[in-house]
Amino acid sequence: MDERIRRHAEILVDWSAQIESGDDIVLSIDEGAHDLAVAVAEVLGYRGANLVSVYRSDEIQRAYLRAHDGEFDADPTFEKSLYENADRVLLLKGSRNTAAMADVPDERQQAHARARQGIREARLATDWVSTLHPTRALAQQAGMAFEEYREFVYDATLRDWESLAEEMGRLKTILDDGSEVHIDAPGTDLSLSIENRTAVNSAASVAYDSHNLPSGEVFTAPADADGEITFDVPMTVRGERLRDVRLTVENGEVVDFEAASGEETLAALLDTDDGARRFGELGVGMNWGIDRFTDNILFDEKMAETVHLALGRAYDACLPEGESGNDSAIHVDLITEMSEDATLSVDGEVIQRDGVFRWESGF
Amino acid sequence: MDERIRRHAEILVDWSAQIESGDDIVLSIDEGAHDLAVAVAEVLGYRGANLVSVYRSDEIQRAYLRAHDGEFDADPTFEKSLYENADRVLLLKGSRNTAAMADVPDERQQAHARARQGIREARLATDWVSTLHPTRALAQQAGMAFEEYREFVYDATLRDWESLAEEMGRLKTILDDGSEVHIDAPGTDLSLSIENRTAVNSAASVAYDSHNLPSGEVFTAPADADGEITFDVPMTVRGERLRDVRLTVENGEVVDFEAASGEETLAALLDTDDGARRFGELGVGMNWGIDRFTDNILFDEKMAETVHLALGRAYDACLPEGESGNDSAIHVDLITEMSEDATLSVDGEVIQRDGVFRWESGF
């Protein structure tokens, strides 16, 4: 077995999911994630956990959904009870064809998802972790050779997470104590209020309320925003390429926008609902293993020397007890580079300059 | 999709498992059975059944069992509840390597199986059906080219089961009404009492209490036996090749035995317990799609123009209400050809001569 796969499995089981003897684990295995599943099963065996393997095949799903009349039974008990009685769900992503569901009508997929709301909630109620096994299909989507992509994924994933968690803790403390964030960069001059908000140290472990491996970001929920921001990292949203999105924000609301491409899609996003014109998340990427954009939000938003803002829904973890944050049907991340002519400041103090944090260089 | 795979899926769902709208189905998918699973999912979609896909991977199982210390938790609830709440379990066999578990100690496998007794019972309490998707590994085990093996499997599986069930029903009636079966063939002169026993019309459908696709045999549980029988079809039992097994039976018990090869294994089998020296099953193969032996009991014992007897455990379905039949830890089928110089008689009347039934030729 590739030593990297073995190491990936160990990090997933021990650091991310914190699995112990007797835990009941559902392994949800994508078509292309077999090799990682074998490695994870080995680690689960060593830890004395119990294991059920679920096969999450896009081809099976496609065949089933296309044939079905669309009147789905709500939350079948046999499936729901599996998740309700599980301690952890490990989602091993690894597509063999990212277009495998291309000819399944959206409404059919949505009807199926709606009928399974209770099952999804039962799954999310466990300490679930999602991770990604590199496949040729994913390499192709990233525009990379297979081995090149494997190196990319493992550089992002096989980190010293404990030490990164400690470092990210510094930024969390600064954000938790601060009231206002200011982002200054080419095309960007934006102030965000973070008064009374709590930052999440997203260290790829359920111990940090972080459910993705890799992770490597600190994020919070801005309460207010004013100014302008340019997102210079291209993103594919709803199949459309968004480039150089530029937003003007007043009293927290986007009042003007433009984009070098994808402007119509952007307009549609902003028109989704009231919350879609407000920011639900401010995130700071701190994963130094991610050295390029692959148009996969799981990696892109974690890249070191970037900042991202999400239009739409805020995460509860960032809000004071009982307070509800920005609400919306969407949560779309947009990313800007901070590596040149850029500063991130909190309450007037520069925290990061040109991608380097204060504690790294001591400026 | 290969039309044969589609047809296989339809027979499995409609004839074998009799699945209807709203049924909760667990699909248990071997590593090599993906293509059949896709076809089955499509048919389940058309029928409006609910579907959970479980991945039954030997490689995952091997990794898990080898790493585990062997102290397995008994019947974990999350897995048991999946089967307890299911209506049907469809087992899609399709190994990618029939030796995949070769380096897992037997005792580890047995300890795991013992700890999961309740889960197995919950699965068997559903109307389960087991079938086989042809793989290269299975072709290799059968000593056949892949496409040759695929043709073999589909010839055996894609039958007109309704018409075969009707034909097998004739033999069932004769056996149910009869008191004594006599088998006469080269090296064989054996009488079996079947008084008060009920034959099973194993027509590959839960409607006939038949859980394997393909099937195609009529079987009962002999109450007594006397005479001699030679099993001229070679079989691999516990990794040993048994050839030309010859048994002498008095008052239902094997009193003498010999074999051209595998005699030690045969001796060990007979010594398992008291019931291992008695016949638990008499079966008559009636699947005319099976034209050769592949050393896989799922197919071999169903081959037309053969008869098999099992040493050991009898099936309850063949016994009068409340009566317990032959009991043993083993159930080992041994097969003899009936195509030449052979007759099968019931109460003195010849039912089958040289492989041809009375109703076929009218003798």
Interface residues (C-beta under 8 A of the other chain):
Chain A: G22 D24 V26 L27 I29 E31 H34 A37 V38 A39 A41 E42 V43 L44 G45 Y46 G48 N50 L51 V52 S53 V54 Y55 R56 S57 E59 I60 Q61 A63 Y64 L65 R66 A67 H68 D69 E71 D73 P76 T77 F78 E79 S81 L82 Y83 E84 N85 A86
Chain B: G22 D24 V26 L27 I29 E31 H34 A37 V38 A39 A41 E42 V43 L44 G45 Y46 G48 N50 L51 V52 S53 V54 Y55 R56 S57 E59 I60 Q61 A63 Y64 L65 R66 A67 H68 D69 E71 D73 P76 T77 F78 E79 S81 L82 Y83 E84 N85 A86
